[in-house]
Amino acid sequence: MSNYTPPIFIPTQTIENFHGVTRFGHSNRFADLFSTNNEQQVDYAEGLLFITILLSSFFFMWSVLILVFKCLGPERVGFLSGSNFVQTTESHKRPSRIRLIFLNSSLLVIIFSILLVTNGLGNLQRTVTTLDSSNAEVDKIAFEADIIVDGMIIVGSQSAGIRDVIVSNLGNFCPGEPDIKGKTGIDFDAIAVATIEKLAQLKDFIENNADDLQNALQRVNDGTADLDDALQYADATDWRVKMVVVPLVIVPAIMFVGVGLAWFDISNDTVQCILSWFILPIFVFLITFMWLLCSSLGMIITSHSDLCMGGEGSGSPDGSFQEILSELDVDKSTLLYESLIYFSQGCKEDYPFEFIDDYIVELADGFSSVVEFELKAEIVGVDRLETLCSKDFTELLDSMSLLKQNLRSLDTSASTALGLLSCPRINSLYANTFHEATCTSSIKGETWVFVCLLLISIFGMLMITFRASWKDTEYYKGALTAVSPDIELYDQKSEQEAPKATYDCDEEESEYSAGMEVSESSCDEESFQEEHSVDNGMETSLESSTQSWERTVPRISSGGIVPPATPPKSAYVMRKHDSFKVTTY
């Protein structure tokens, strides 16, 4: 034992926030998951569902709203249904703003997808690396300790037989001379009795305790082997893991380009068709998977934070560890349980390896008593002792020499075992595994992944909502007060392609195109208004006879306007042009 001061776990603000998430009266004690009471397990599990239900409901309702907009159509919700923007030639603000939001959202999806790998999976990989390193160190310690204990059992078993030979010889040390002390001046009988007592203290050379220690080490070896197998599948840098993120970069980038083409009026029907019927379904699947994963991860981080805030007081993984052992109802008298509690609680509990310390003391006493007997025998002389006692001491002295070697070996092995199981070494491994890896790096990585998934989901849903951004904008002429089925919608390209017929009032001559006849009429305002009515509340007055008129014939736009059952009445819309123009189709 030493004056070792264990590291103190200080929870991060993230851990405290997730641990403090409302549970609506349910438990936030992580150890309840290991309880033999099924009601406690269910109660804790129900308390974890708040974040999952909240996020799932939010994104589900958003998805339903998008479907509702699609069903309502462009007549009621306009571009939110996924149809083209419909604007006047004088106004371009709405499409530009929506497309700007779309482009920014796509860039943010790409950025947070990259951060998901670099910061999120990067921290998780550091956690895996730390766990793997600590696990390998524990496995090494357990393996070395197991070899040492196995050797101690073998040497101890051999020493027990040697000790019995020595005790037998010392029990009847000098049969030929009852007063050996008077003859030699040395009380060999007292020395023999003391040596017998010291060797008797060794008993079975802690064979029983060594067996317990060996069983505990074997269970540790089994645990490290299982953890090592699990860590083989926890490689956060594996290419298969990163491939999940690749589509989140490529797909938004394609959509970004598509919107840019539409913004600069260089898109076409093929591009828009590919975006709408191939790229969009893939993106919808990806974003749906992202928000489902984000919702589930919220529950995992909450539970993970509970693990790191267990026990009394401010909470720590040490407290959770002790509570879990209590809930498992394990035998508290076993060496393994005592060792786990001792190391996890900063070596403040009862020292479980006191029997090894006592054994080292007993080995030292036995060794010193054997050495003392040999020294006294050398002082008197072995030949003289044999003559006085009428006894051959060769077997006794050879056994003592062999026992000294064994005692020295056992002392070295016991001291080495204690060094391997020292508090600073094991507790620092424990703190590195649970404080740093499990409760700091791991939750930091999980939080990065959670935040990135959440933001990817939000901006991805915005992109789906504003999917009309990659479609061409359709225009109608003039700043009209209402949208009517009688209003002609057109885009900037079709206006130049439409056949036209004009009548010039000043030169009183007609020009024809597309086989449409235009009859000559008076150019003054009065005769025109008498001869032609203006529908849909779009009447204006002419300022001079040199102003011209435009006759607009209704047609179906790509925005989805449905014509009436019978052809509507044509509408005349006054314009300030140089000629009277009639558009025909």
C-alpha positions in Angstrom: 0.0 0.0 0.0 1.1 3.6 -0.6 0.1 7.2 -0.3 -1.3 7.2 -3.8 -3.8 9.9 -4.7 -6.3 8.7 -7.4 -7.4 11.0 -10.2 -10.8 12.7 -9.6 -13.4 12.5 -12.3 -14.8 15.9 -13.4 -17.9 15.6 -15.6 -18.1 17.9 -18.6 -21.0 20.3 -19.1 -22.3 18.0 -21.9 -22.5 15.0 -19.5 -24.3 17.1 -16.9 -26.8 18.4 -19.5 -27.7 15.0 -20.9 -27.9 13.5 -17.5 -30.2 16.3 -16.4 -32.7 15.8 -19.3 -36.2 15.5 -18.0 -37.4 12.0 -17.4 -41.0 12.9 -16.3 -40.6 11.1 -13.0 -38.7 8.1 -14.3 -35.3 7.0 -12.9 -32.0 8.3 -14.2 -29.9 5.7 -12.3 -27.9 3.7 -14.9 -27.5 0.7 -12.5 -31.2 0.1 -12.7 -30.6 -1.6 -16.1 -28.8 -4.4 -14.2 -31.4 -4.7 -11.5 -33.1 -8.1 -11.0 -36.3 -6.1 -10.7 -37.9 -5.9 -14.1 -40.0 -2.8 -13.1 -36.8 -0.8 -12.3 -35.4 -1.7 -15.7 -38.6 -0.7 -17.6 -38.8 2.6 -15.5 -35.3 3.6 -16.5 -35.7 2.7 -20.1 -38.9 4.8 -20.4 -37.1 7.8 -19.0 -34.6 7.6 -21.9 -37.3 8.0 -24.6 -37.8 11.8 -24.2 -35.2 13.0 -26.7 -35.9 10.2 -29.1 -39.7 10.9 -29.1 -39.1 14.7 -29.3 -36.8 14.5 -32.3 -38.7 11.8 -34.1 -42.0 13.6 -33.7 -40.5 16.9 -35.0 -39.0 15.4 -38.2 -42.0 13.1 -38.8 -44.4 16.1 -38.6 -42.2 18.0 -41.0 -42.2 15.1 -43.4 -46.0 14.9 -43.2 -46.2 18.7 -43.8 -44.2 18.3 -47.0 -46.5 15.6 -48.2 -49.5 17.8 -47.4 -48.1 20.6 -49.4 -47.5 18.2 -52.3 -51.1 17.1 -52.2 -52.5 20.7 -52.0 -50.7 21.6 -55.3 -49.4 24.8 -56.7 -52.8 26.5 -56.8 -52.8 26.7 -53.0 -49.2 26.6 -51.7 -47.2 27.5 -54.8 -43.6 26.4 -54.9 -43.9 24.6 -51.6 -45.7 21.8 -53.5 -42.5 21.3 -55.4 -43.7 23.1 -58.6 -42.1 25.9 -60.4 -41.9 29.4 -59.0 -44.5 31.7 -60.6 -43.5 35.4 -60.6 -44.1 38.7 -62.3 -41.4 40.0 -64.6 -40.9 42.9 -62.2 -40.2 40.7 -59.1 -37.3 38.2 -58.6 -36.9 38.3 -54.9 -38.7 35.2 -53.7 -37.0 32.7 -56.0 -33.6 34.2 -55.3 -34.1 34.1 -51.5 -35.4 30.5 -51.5 -32.5 29.4 -53.8 -30.0 31.2 -51.6 -31.4 29.3 -48.5 -31.2 26.0 -50.5 -27.6 26.6 -51.6 -26.5 27.6 -48.0 -28.3 24.5 -46.7 -26.6 22.2 -49.1 -23.2 23.7 -48.2 -23.9 23.2 -44.5 -25.0 19.6 -45.1 -21.6 19.0 -46.8 -19.7 20.8 -44.1 -21.3 18.9 -41.2 -21.0 15.6 -43.0 -17.2 16.2 -43.1 -17.2 17.2 -39.4 -19.1 14.1 -38.7 -16.1 12.1 -39.8 -13.3 14.3 -38.6 -14.6 15.4 -35.2 -17.3 12.8 -34.4 -15.8 9.6 -35.7 -12.3 10.9 -34.9 -13.1 11.2 -31.2 -14.8 7.8 -31.2 -11.8 6.2 -32.8 -9.6 7.7 -30.1 -11.9 6.1 -27.5 -11.6 2.8 -29.2 -7.8 3.1 -29.4 -7.6 4.0 -25.7 -9.8 1.1 -24.7 -7.8 -1.2 -26.9 -4.6 0.0 -25.3 -5.9 -0.3 -21.8 -7.4 -3.7 -22.5 -4.1 -4.9 -23.8 -2.3 -3.6 -20.7 -4.7 -5.3 -18.4 -4.5 -8.5 -20.3 -0.7 -8.3 -20.1 -0.7 -7.7 -16.3 -3.2 -10.6 -15.8 -1.1 -12.9 -17.9 2.2 -12.1 -16.1 0.5 -12.3 -12.7 -1.0 -15.6 -13.7 2.4 -17.0 -14.6 3.9 -15.7 -11.4 1.1 -17.2 -9.2 1.4 -20.5 -11.1 5.1 -20.6 -10.4 4.5 -19.7 -6.7 2.1 -22.6 -6.4 4.6 -25.0 -7.9 7.6 -23.7 -5.8 5.4 -23.5 -2.7 4.3 -27.1 -3.1 7.9 -28.2 -3.5 8.9 -26.1 -0.5 6.2 -27.7 1.7 7.9 -31.1 1.3 11.4 -29.6 2.0 10.0 -27.8 5.1 8.6 -31.1 6.4 12.0 -32.7 6.1 13.6 -29.8 8.0 11.0 -29.8 10.7 11.4 -33.6 11.1 15.2 -33.2 11.6 14.9 -30.2 13.9 12.4 -32.0 16.0 15.0 -34.4 17.2 18.0 -32.2 16.6 20.7 -33.7 18.9 19.7 -37.2 20.3 23.3 -38.0 21.3 23.8 -34.9 23.5 20.9 -33.6 25.7 23.0 -30.7 26.9 24.1 -29.4 23.5 23.9 -25.8 24.8 26.4 -26.6 27.6 28.8 -28.2 25.1 28.7 -25.6 22.4 27.5 -22.5 24.2 24.7 -22.2 21.7 21.1 -23.1 22.4 20.5 -25.2 19.2 17.3 -26.6 20.7 15.7 -23.1 21.0 16.9 -22.2 17.5 15.4 -25.4 16.2 12.1 -24.7 17.9 12.0 -21.1 16.5 12.8 -22.3 13.0 10.0 -24.9 13.2 7.6 -22.2 14.3 8.6 -19.8 11.5 8.3 -22.5 8.8 5.0 -23.7 10.3 3.6 -20.2 9.7 4.0 -20.8 5.9 1.4 -23.5 6.2 0.5 -24.5 2.7 2.6 -21.6 1.2 -0.7 -19.6 0.5 -1.8 -22.4 -1.9 -5.4 -21.7 -1.2 -5.1 -17.9 -1.6 -3.0 -18.4 -4.7 -5.8 -20.5 -6.2 -8.3 -17.8 -5.5 -6.0 -15.2 -7.1 -5.4 -17.4 -10.1 -9.2 -17.9 -10.6 -9.7 -14.1 -10.5 -6.9 -13.6 -13.0 -8.5 -16.2 -15.3 -11.8 -14.3 -15.3 -10.0 -11.1 -16.0 -8.2 -12.8 -19.0 -11.6 -14.0 -20.3 -13.0 -10.5 -20.0 -10.2 -8.9 -21.8 -10.4 -11.5 -24.6 -14.2 -10.7 -25.0 -13.5 -7.0 -25.1 -10.7 -7.4 -27.6 -13.1 -9.3 -29.9 -15.7 -6.6 -29.6 -13.1 -3.8 -30.3 -12.2 -5.6 -33.5 -15.6 -4.5 -34.9 -15.5 -1.0 -33.5 -13.1 0.6 -36.0 -14.6 4.1 -36.6 -12.1 4.8 -39.3 -13.1 1.7 -41.3 -13.8 2.6 -45.0 -17.3 1.1 -44.8 -18.2 3.5 -42.0 -16.9 6.5 -44.0 -18.8 5.3 -47.1 -22.0 6.1 -45.3 -21.0 9.8 -45.3 -19.8 10.0 -48.9 -23.4 10.2 -50.3 -24.1 13.1 -47.9 -21.3 15.0 -49.7 -21.9 14.0 -53.3 -25.7 14.2 -53.5 -26.0 17.8 -52.0 -23.2 18.8 -54.3 -25.2 17.6 -57.3 -28.3 19.4 -56.1 -26.2 22.6 -55.5 -25.1 22.6 -59.1 -28.6 22.0 -60.3 -29.9 25.0 -58.4 -27.1 27.1 -59.8 -28.0 26.2 -63.3 -31.7 27.1 -62.7 -30.7 30.4 -61.1 -28.7 31.5 -64.2 -31.4 30.2 -66.6 -29.1 27.6 -68.1 -30.9 24.5 -66.8 -33.0 22.1 -68.9 -35.7 19.6 -68.6 -33.2 16.6 -68.5 -31.3 18.1 -65.6 -34.5 18.9 -63.7 -35.9 15.4 -64.4 -32.8 13.7 -63.0 -32.8 15.9 -59.9 -36.5 15.3 -59.2 -36.9 11.6 -60.0 -33.4 10.2 -59.2 -31.3 12.4 -56.9 -34.2 13.6 -54.7 -35.4 10.1 -53.7 -31.9 9.2 -52.7 -31.5 12.3 -50.7 -34.9 11.8 -49.0 -33.8 8.3 -48.0 -30.4 9.6 -46.6 -32.0 12.4 -44.6 -34.7 10.2 -43.2 -32.0 7.7 -42.1 -30.0 10.6 -40.6 -32.8 11.9 -38.4 -33.8 8.4 -37.3 -30.2 7.8 -36.3 -30.0 11.1 -34.6 -33.1 10.4 -32.5 -31.7 7.0 -31.5 -28.3 8.5 -30.6 -29.9 11.0 -28.3 -31.1 8.1 -26.1 -27.7 6.4 -26.2 -25.9 9.6 -25.1 -28.4 10.1 -22.3 -27.8 6.6 -21.0 -24.0 7.0 -21.4 -24.1 10.2 -19.4 -26.1 8.5 -16.7 -23.3 5.9 -16.5 -20.8 8.7 -15.9 -22.8 10.4 -13.2 -23.7 7.4 -10.9 -23.3 7.1 -7.2 -23.8 9.7 -4.5 -22.7 13.3 -4.5 -21.6 14.8 -7.8 -21.6 11.5 -9.5 -18.9 9.5 -11.4 -18.4 6.3 -13.3 -16.9 4.9 -10.1 -20.2 5.3 -8.4 -22.0 3.6 -11.2 -19.5 0.8 -11.2 -20.1 0.1 -7.5 -23.9 0.3 -7.9 -23.8 -2.1 -10.8 -21.8 -4.6 -8.8 -24.3 -4.3 -6.0 -27.2 -4.8 -8.4 -25.6 -8.0 -9.9 -25.8 -9.5 -6.4 -22.3 -11.1 -6.7 -20.5 -12.8 -3.8 -18.9 -9.9 -2.0 -16.4 -12.3 -0.3 -14.6 -13.2 -3.4 -11.2 -11.8 -4.2 -12.3 -10.6 -7.6 -15.2 -8.5 -6.1 -12.9 -7.0 -3.4 -10.3 -6.2 -6.0 -12.7 -4.5 -8.4 -14.1 -2.4 -5.6 -10.7 -1.5 -4.3 -9.3 -0.3 -7.6 -12.4 1.4 -8.9 -12.8 3.4 -5.7 -9.3 4.8 -5.8 -7.8 2.2 -3.5 -9.7 3.6 -0.5 -11.6 0.4 0.4 -10.2 -2.6 2.2 -6.9 -3.8 0.8 -7.6 -7.2 -0.9 -4.0 -8.4 -1.2 -3.0 -8.2 2.4 -2.4 -12.0 2.4 0.4 -11.5 -0.1 2.0 -8.9 2.2 1.7 -11.3 5.2 3.2 -14.1 3.0 6.2 -12.0 2.2 6.8 -11.3 5.9 6.4 -15.1 6.7 8.9 -15.9 3.9 11.4 -13.4 5.3 11.0 -14.8 8.9 11.4 -18.4 7.6 14.5 -17.4 5.6 16.1 -15.6 8.5 15.6 -18.5 10.9 17.2 -21.0 8.4 20.1 -18.6 7.9 20.5 -18.2 11.6 20.7 -22.0 12.1 23.3 -22.4 9.4 25.4 -19.6 10.9 25.4 -21.2 14.3 26.2 -24.6 12.9 29.2 -23.1 11.0 30.4 -21.5 14.2 30.4 -24.8 16.1 31.4 -26.8 13.0 29.3 -29.4 11.3 31.7 -32.2 12.0 31.7 -31.4 15.8 27.9 -31.3 15.8 27.7 -34.6 14.1 30.1 -36.1 16.7 28.3 -34.6 19.7 24.8 -35.4 18.5 25.8 -38.8 16.9 23.7 -37.7 13.8 24.4 -37.0 10.2 23.3 -33.4 9.4 23.9 -33.6 5.7 20.2 -34.1 4.8 19.2 -31.2 7.1 21.8 -28.8 5.7 21.1 -29.7 2.1 17.3 -29.2 2.7 17.9 -25.9 4.3 20.1 -24.7 1.4 17.4 -25.8 -1.1 14.6 -24.2 1.1 16.5 -20.9 1.1 16.5 -20.8 -2.7 12.8 -21.5 -2.8 12.0 -18.9 -0.2 14.1 -16.4 -2.0 12.2 -17.3 -5.3 8.9 -17.1 -3.6 9.7 -13.7 -2.0 10.7 -12.3 -5.4 7.6 -13.7 -7.1 5.3 -12.4 -4.4 6.9 -8.9 -4.5 6.6 -8.9 -8.3 2.9 -9.9 -8.1 2.3 -7.1 -5.7 4.1 -4.7 -8.1 1.9 -5.8 -11.0 -1.2 -5.3 -8.9 -0.1 -2.1 -7.3 -2.7 0.6 -6.8 -1.1 3.4 -8.9 -0.7 1.0 -11.9 -4.2 -0.5 -11.9 -6.1 2.6 -10.8 -4.4 4.7 -13.4 -5.5 2.2 -16.0 -9.0 2.2 -14.6 -9.1 6.0 -14.7 -7.8 6.1 -18.3 -10.3 3.6 -19.4 -13.5 4.8 -17.7 -12.8 8.5 -16.9 -11.0 9.5 -20.1 -12.0 7.0 -22.7 -15.5 6.0 -21.7 -16.8 9.3 -20.1 -14.8 12.0 -21.9 -13.6 11.2 -25.3 -16.5 8.8 -26.1 -19.2 11.3 -25.1 -17.4 14.1 -26.8 -17.4 12.0 -30.0 -21.0 11.0 -29.6 -22.0 14.6 -29.0 -20.2 15.7 -32.2 -22.0 12.9 -34.2 -25.3 13.8 -32.6 -25.0 17.6 -33.4 -23.8 16.9 -36.9 -26.6 14.5 -37.6 -29.2 16.9 -36.2 -28.0 19.8 -38.3 -27.7 17.6 -41.4 -31.3 16.5 -40.8 -32.5 20.1 -40.4 -30.8 21.5 -43.4 -31.5 18.4 -45.4 -35.3 18.8 -44.7 -35.0 22.5 -45.7 -33.5 21.4 -49.0 -36.4 18.9 -49.5 -39.0 21.5 -48.7 -37.4 24.0 -51.1 -36.8 21.4 -53.9 -38.5 23.8 -56.4 -35.3 25.7 -56.4 -33.8 23.6 -59.2 -36.8 24.2 -61.5 -37.1 27.1 -63.9 -39.1 30.2 -62.8 -42.3 30.9 -64.8 -43.4 34.5 -65.3 -46.7 36.3 -66.0 -46.7 39.9 -67.5 -47.5 42.8 -65.3 -48.1 43.3 -61.6 -51.5 41.7 -61.4 -53.7 41.9 -58.3 -54.8 38.2 -58.5 -53.9 35.0 -60.2 -56.7 33.9 -62.6 -57.0 30.9 -64.9 -57.4 33.5 -67.7 -53.9 34.8 -67.2 -51.2 33.6 -69.5 -48.0 32.2 -67.8 -44.8 32.0 -69.8 -41.1 31.8 -69.3 -38.5 34.0 -70.7 -37.6 31.6 -73.5 -41.1 31.0 -74.9 -41.9 34.7 -75.3 -39.4 35.0 -78.2 -40.6 31.8 -79.8 -44.3 32.6 -79.9 -45.7 33.6 -83.3 -47.0 37.2 -83.3 -49.4 39.3 -85.3 -49.1 43.1 -85.1 -51.2 46.0 -86.2 -49.6 49.4 -86.4 -52.1 52.2 -85.7 -50.0 55.0 -87.1 -49.4 53.5 -90.5 -52.8 51.8 -90.8 -51.4 48.5 -92.1 -51.6 45.0 -90.8 -48.8 42.4 -90.4 -49.8 38.8 -90.1 -48.1 35.7 -88.7 -49.2 32.1 -87.9 -52.3 32.6 -90.1 -54.0 35.0 -87.7 -55.9 37.9 -89.1 -56.1 41.2 -87.3 -58.9 43.6 -88.4 -58.3 47.2 -88.7 -59.9 49.3 -85.9 -59.8 52.8 -84.6 -56.7 53.7 -82.6 -58.4 56.2 -80.3 -59.2 55.3 -76.8 -62.9 55.7 -77.0 -63.6 53.5 -80.0 -61.2 50.8 -78.6 -63.0 50.6 -75.3 -66.3 50.5 -77.0 -65.3 47.6 -79.2 -63.1 45.6 -76.7 -63.9 44.8 -73.1 -61.2 44.2 -70.5 -61.8 41.2 -68.2 -60.4 40.2 -64.7 -60.4 43.7 -63.3 -57.4 44.7 -65.4 -58.8 47.9 -67.1 -56.5 50.9 -67.5 -56.8 54.0 -69.6 -54.9 55.0 -72.6 -52.9 58.2 -72.4 -52.7 58.7 -76.2 -53.6 57.2 -79.5 -50.1 56.1 -80.1 -50.2 53.6 -77.2 -50.8 50.0 -78.2 -52.7 47.0 -76.8 -51.8 43.4 -76.3 -54.3 40.6 -76.6 -53.4 37.6 -74.3 -54.7 34.2 -75.0 -54.8 31.8 -71.9 -52.6 28.7 -72.0 -51.5 26.0 -69.6 -48.2 26.7 -67.8 -45.7 24.1 -66.5 -46.7 25.4 -63.0 -49.8 23.3 -63.2 -52.7 25.8 -64.0 -55.7 23.8 -65.1 -57.8 25.3 -67.9 -61.6 25.5 -67.6 -63.9 23.0 -69.4 -64.7 25.6 -72.1 -62.3 28.1 -73.5 -62.3 31.2 -71.4 -63.0 34.6 -72.7 -59.9 36.3 -74.0 -58.5 39.2 -72.0 -57.2 42.4 -73.3 -54.4 43.9 -71.2 -53.2 47.4 -71.9 -49.5 47.9 -72.4 -47.3 50.8 -73.3 -45.8 49.2 -76.5 -45.1 50.6 -79.9 -47.7 48.5 -81.7 -50.8 46.5 -81.1 -49.6 42.9 -80.6 -51.6 39.7 -80.6 -49.9 36.6 -79.2 -51.1 33.3 -80.8 -50.4 29.6 -80.1 
